Amino acid sequence: MAETIEWQDFEKVELRVGTIVAARVNEKAKKPAYVLEVDLGELGVKTSSAQITVHYTPDSLVGRQVLCVCNFAPKRIAGIASEVLVTGFADAQGAIVLAGVERPVPNGARLH
């Protein structure tokens, strides 16, 4: 189990929901990955590189709401600037299953 943190530590992580508006294969990635464009409301559309090719196709991702970490510094990944981290959980085989919401919420809404 991880170390106990204070509420203020949790508040430092900016977790927001966004809608995937575009997805394509990242041809430059060493491991199979997609380039996602995620609409985060007032934060705008941000780019992310995600290794989620086992359970998802680009077409199946468009319109899906996902939970993103929005306050990491941008990182160059396989030729793109990944501006947000799309979150998920590893299944029994280690493939990522996206974290999302039960019902639609406004893009950019922050996790409480």
Legacy VTK file of the C-alpha trace (Angstrom):
# vtk DataFile Version 3.0
C-alpha trace
ASCII
DATASET POLYDATA
POINTS 112 float
0.000 0.000 0.000
1.198 3.509 -0.806
2.229 6.099 1.720
-0.606 8.102 3.319
-0.944 11.622 1.911
-2.643 14.783 3.070
-5.695 16.277 1.332
-3.510 19.110 0.043
-1.339 16.547 -1.771
-4.400 15.148 -3.577
-5.497 18.655 -4.552
-2.176 19.169 -6.379
-3.166 16.561 -8.977
-5.499 18.177 -11.495
-7.784 15.328 -12.576
-10.348 16.434 -15.153
-12.716 14.765 -17.580
-12.472 15.317 -21.299
-14.013 13.950 -24.466
-11.822 12.320 -27.087
-12.525 14.236 -30.306
-9.918 12.556 -32.527
-7.726 9.451 -32.390
-5.152 8.065 -34.784
-2.334 5.539 -34.772
1.016 7.000 -33.749
3.190 5.641 -36.550
6.407 6.759 -34.800
5.750 4.930 -31.509
8.025 1.985 -30.662
5.129 0.270 -28.853
1.631 0.437 -30.396
-0.029 3.710 -29.371
-2.618 6.253 -30.406
-2.424 10.023 -30.571
-5.562 11.369 -28.897
-7.037 14.854 -29.008
-9.042 15.451 -25.834
-11.502 18.343 -25.387
-11.070 19.580 -21.824
-13.571 22.435 -21.971
-12.081 25.697 -20.742
-8.570 24.173 -20.922
-8.973 23.597 -24.664
-8.143 20.551 -26.767
-5.018 18.762 -25.545
-2.951 15.989 -27.122
-2.035 12.710 -25.468
-0.101 9.615 -26.512
-1.706 6.469 -25.143
-0.756 2.790 -25.338
-4.358 1.586 -25.375
-4.443 -0.339 -28.657
-5.428 -3.733 -27.202
-8.995 -2.848 -26.193
-9.718 0.164 -28.407
-9.708 1.246 -32.044
-9.413 4.904 -33.017
-13.081 4.972 -34.089
-14.266 3.455 -30.792
-12.455 6.176 -28.828
-14.037 9.236 -30.456
-16.802 10.583 -28.207
-15.629 8.687 -25.107
-15.149 10.705 -21.914
-11.909 9.938 -20.078
-10.214 11.001 -16.872
-6.994 12.960 -17.463
-4.142 14.310 -15.361
-3.848 17.854 -16.680
-0.978 19.382 -14.726
2.000 17.301 -15.796
4.552 19.158 -17.904
4.187 18.307 -21.621
6.357 15.355 -22.644
7.651 14.448 -26.137
6.563 10.904 -26.921
7.248 9.359 -30.326
7.196 12.679 -32.145
4.238 14.325 -30.397
3.912 16.661 -27.424
1.781 14.731 -24.932
0.041 17.443 -22.892
-2.205 15.318 -20.659
-2.107 11.796 -19.235
-5.186 9.733 -20.043
-5.726 7.388 -17.087
-6.730 3.748 -16.881
-6.251 0.436 -15.127
-4.311 -2.630 -16.239
-6.460 -5.700 -16.863
-5.292 -9.223 -15.926
-3.025 -9.318 -18.996
-1.612 -5.816 -18.428
-3.580 -4.056 -21.189
-5.018 -0.672 -20.215
-8.750 -0.160 -19.666
-9.609 3.551 -19.669
-10.943 5.339 -16.595
-14.063 7.325 -17.360
-17.365 8.503 -15.955
-20.695 6.755 -15.408
-22.748 9.574 -16.951
-21.825 12.473 -19.237
-20.391 15.496 -17.425
-19.133 18.840 -18.760
-15.703 18.697 -20.379
-13.103 20.074 -18.008
-15.010 19.092 -14.855
-12.579 18.397 -12.026
-12.593 15.171 -9.992
-13.724 15.739 -6.400
LINES 1 113
112 0 1 2 3 4 5 6 7 8 9 10 11 12 13 14 15 16 17 18 19 20 21 22 23 24 25 26 27 28 29 30 31 32 33 34 35 36 37 38 39 40 41 42 43 44 45 46 47 48 49 50 51 52 53 54 55 56 57 58 59 60 61 62 63 64 65 66 67 68 69 70 71 72 73 74 75 76 77 78 79 80 81 82 83 84 85 86 87 88 89 90 91 92 93 94 95 96 97 98 99 100 101 102 103 104 105 106 107 108 109 110 111
